[in-house]
């Protein structure tokens, strides 16, 4: 029996999907900034000479890399309010789970980039009187960030796709709204096809912009 595709009910509910897309983009932007920023901090802690900071960073990375993001979101939403007297909204739980997980992966990306810089550059900078912080800020980090840009781009794409996991705590994002539309019209195939297309349309400009940035950086070398 051939299936008759009918996208009319999906188009009739475009406002619900648009509202969900706004929620997805908002969650993505917050998690992207927090995840990549915190990842750099953790990477620097991971390289610290202070044992406490180093082991805290290692523990953080191993904890959040080796547990599922979905479990982390659910834990922050249901378990954390039992431990501390604070109510966590679906948006807050999603931010915590996705951002901290992304920070753990990003930290290892940054660390690999920093370690790829030749030791001679550190030694030469120290020889002319730079402090360790100055060497890191002026010489090492600019080069390391260029080298890890493709990996960070992939991390950003993963963060965008991970926003769909926020639907488990009823955060209003694209997938959550799609489930609602599909349940009302009994047309999941059409709805999820449209959601997949919307994700592609939202992500592809970001990917193209990153490619353009990579080419620009390559020309400036």
Secondary structure as GFF3:
##gff-version 3
##sequence-region A 1 221
A	DSSP	alpha_helix	8	12	.	.	.	ID=ss1
A	DSSP	alpha_helix	14	46	.	.	.	ID=ss2
A	DSSP	alpha_helix	51	65	.	.	.	ID=ss3
A	DSSP	alpha_helix	69	74	.	.	.	ID=ss4
A	DSSP	pi_helix	75	79	.	.	.	ID=ss5
A	DSSP	alpha_helix	80	83	.	.	.	ID=ss6
A	DSSP	alpha_helix	90	115	.	.	.	ID=ss7
A	DSSP	alpha_helix	119	127	.	.	.	ID=ss8
A	DSSP	alpha_helix	132	135	.	.	.	ID=ss9
A	DSSP	pi_helix	136	140	.	.	.	ID=ss10
A	DSSP	alpha_helix	141	162	.	.	.	ID=ss11
A	DSSP	three_ten_helix	163	169	.	.	.	ID=ss12
A	DSSP	alpha_helix	174	185	.	.	.	ID=ss13
A	DSSP	alpha_helix	188	220	.	.	.	ID=ss14
###
